[in-house]
Amino acid sequence: MGEPAALRAMRSGDANVRTSRTGRLREGDAIGSSIAVREAVKRYGSFHAVDRISIDIEPGEFITLLGPSGSGKTTLLNLVAGFQSLDSGEILVDGKPVHNVPTHKRGFGMVFQSYALFPNMTVSQNVAFPLRMAGVDRATTERRVAETLEIMRLTEHATKSPSQMSGGQQQRVAIARAIVKRPKVVLMDEPLSALDRRLRESIQIEIRDLHQTIGSTILFVTHDQGEALTMSDRIAVLNAGRIVQIGRPLDIYRHPTDRFVASFVGESNLIEADILQKRGSTLTMKNRAGYVFCAESRDTIDVGRATVLVRPERIAVSNEPTANSVPVSVTSAIFLGEILRIEARMESGEPLLIRCTDMANRPQPAVGDRLHVSWDAADCWVLA
Amino acid sequence: MTSASIGIHADRPANLDLVRRLKDPALLLLPALAFLSFIYVLPLIDLIRISVSGPSWSSYFERVFAIPLYWDSLVRTMQISVTVAGLCLLFGYPTALLIHRSRGMAQVLIATAIVLPYFIAILIRTYAWMVLLGRNGPVNKLLVSLGILSEPVQLLFNRGTVLLGMTAVLLPLMVLTIYSSVARLDQSLPRAALASGAGPIAAFWRVSFPLTLPGMGAGFLLVFVAAIGFFITPTLLGGPGDQMFAMHITQQADSVTSEGFLQALGVVLLTITLAVVAVAGRFLGFEFIWGGRKLTENAPIPTDRYAKARHHGLGASAADLIGWPILRLFGRLPASCGTWSVRVMGGIVIAILILPIIVVMIISFSNASYLTFPPPGFSLRWYEQFFSDSNWMRAFWTSLIVAAMSAGIAIMLGASAALGIVRSSIRGKSAIMLFLVSPIIVPPVVLGLSLYSLFLRFDLVGSVFGLAAAHAIGGLPIVVVILSASLQGVDARLEQAASVHGASALTVFRLVTMPAIMPGLAAATFFAFLHSFDELVLTLFLSSVQLKTLPLMLWGDINYRLNPVLAVVSTLEVLLVIAGLVLVRPVLATSRKAA
């Protein structure tokens, strides 16, 4: 999951070196800005689209705003871009407040969901536009545009009009336009949602590699949890105008703070259980079906009721009862290729979702079959 | 044996084929096409025939171009039309932007200020300018009280008033045409320009402005074509030196001696109009006429002209030296510069459109016996006079009856044609649509002239039905455009869903299609009614002493004496339009969203 730690360490070290350099945007030294959002509020009438959000984004970080539609993620992005103004709070870029800086002077790059390529310009004119507006001379512009088009593998399309290109190509042009100036911040507003799945995955990787090359801070908005997990350094999960949780993809997935995050990011079983006993960080719990199991948890949990998250792929399945297993009956079993997705029901009536990898000796269970499932203490996560 | 069985098998498909052909929605086009062929195409062909019936085919045309009076007037008509279209563009564009940028109640009010005058008769709006600029009008009063003038002067009857009046009359057409192209613009494009570092005004000039050029072109040409055939406004507001080409046709219409020559004048006007439309259609697609999009789903036109390398040589260095620096300079201007110029220009337009109407409405309540503003006191005496005058009342009822009949004809033919064009898979839909809508383009004066001969031959001059049918020529395109747009808005899958679940074709139409196009039908009826109710030019040719419509009475009175009774009629018309607009507002709102 995610990128190798070594690579990350190397890159952050690299970023530190580059931070110490001075000077404006010269080629090769594009580095990210830090962005700090403090108590940001944006209202539409009585509706709080963004409700006192605070977030600190490190220079060069790839941060994803993840949330369902209406959670305020796009509004927050528009506030950072300067398309909308804050009702209260402030946004600092490199420590300086930007509320008086209009969009075009913030110097960001931006990729839009609808690509927003200028239809009256060719691909290379589109990409050259930010440079020309910044007053870069023609020779330099042409060289930088050629370089950027090459990075995005668009060189042979330079003289085409955007309408002559496929969706994936158009989106690569939009990305080229956003990065050609080597901006310190690149904003991406659901840039992949209009593409089909395969294209989406290949551009995901392209954007991540690009991020490592240019080192800009990237603020990425998506409602697709898979996208967020693959690409981000950190994910901020939003719901109803607030940040519910912020953290590394692994932390968000393994240790969600509440039911919303647990069910929005990845598939999940949320099991209601009573805490019988607490010893150190290990809890002994019993669910409604009478299954007694242990769970690792933080210290703050008290004895009483709790919700336990067990990811479907962490559940061990066997055909025979084992020590400390619980019987379930299969309600549906779908073969997805490398994965077998089983929906089952415990004796208490609670549904249980199981994902197990396809193996030669594992037959596809039929509806009504009895299975015995179990999980380890480390595979549970007790929600607050 | 074999041949017999083949015969039977061959027979059945033929029968089925016939049934299918009879059910083909394309047949629904026939009534409208037949109607237009008889009352619109035939007279125009006849017009052309008469125009070439001289000693030699070109003899009448030679006369037209040999007499300086007509040649000068033709040149003048072109000059005036270009100027008017230019002025409309200059003021109309910011106004369209103003509508687009405003929100909520402000937007509704501004849009109403533009749409309302659009539907008020040209005659009445021209009359309002006569009142406004008259010797006792508010403009003279204001200038005198400010000390700019020592005594009231004649502001009317010169080139300036013609340009002002025509611009004011045609501005709504321009604003609405440009607005639909501005509203169609993807709003993330200007944002993308901002995010690329272009200031708001630079973003506008480099992105939004070029992308709305087709809309501007369409607006310019529509206004230009309308202006060429203009007759009412220049007649009332112009002086002897401002004769426009269409005016000659009406002036000559009474003299029998000019037969042939008169038709030649008409053909010249028609040819110029059609030539302009043809050139425009070549570049913009003929859909610009009715402000719609293509009926058939065509691939987007490849914009090859952008792809052509043009960033080398002289052009490139000029762009480097002048273009981009100026654009960057524009980019430095704060957004408020743009906002305020849009507000000021839009404000002027709204004032020009609304002030005359308000002045006329106020004057209708005057107690003075002549036109003066502000009125010395208020009374209902002119309303009493209007409602007690049998001539006015008869004209009013005649207009109502003619308009109702005309709307009925237009709706029946138009609805059937709209169904035919949207639901059939007939080839050449665009050409058929163009034909159905083309009466909008033909100058009314030419249409009136050509109809006059037809009506004489069939003894229809002065008949209510004849007049209603003539008015329906212009009403039909309105109905077809509105209804085919609403029919296209009906989700075909809804109809399929209904028929899959057991509804017969008729039930589908009754339960799914009808309710969906009901608002469109209401709007179309209203606009077809209004078109006939306001019609003057055809009526001038086709009415008789016994058959006088309201606009015709107004026309006569305006030429004789300007009294407040006319203001009463105008006020009533404004109220009628407001009531109608309130009625069809949902339709306008949705069609604007769709646009």
Interface residues (C-beta under 8 A of the other chain):
Chain A: A81 G82 F83 P102 T103 H104 K105 G107 F108 G109 M110 F112 Q113 S114 A116 L117 F118 P119 N120 M121 T122 Q125 F129 P130 R132 M133 A134 G135 D137 R138 T159 K160 S161 S163 Q164 A174 R177 A178 K181 L187
Chain B: D186 S188 L189 R191 A192 A193 L194 A195 S196 G197 A198 G199 P200 A202 A203 R206 V207 P210 L211 P300 P302 T303 D304 Y306 A307 A309 H311 A316 D320 W324 L327 R328 G331 A335
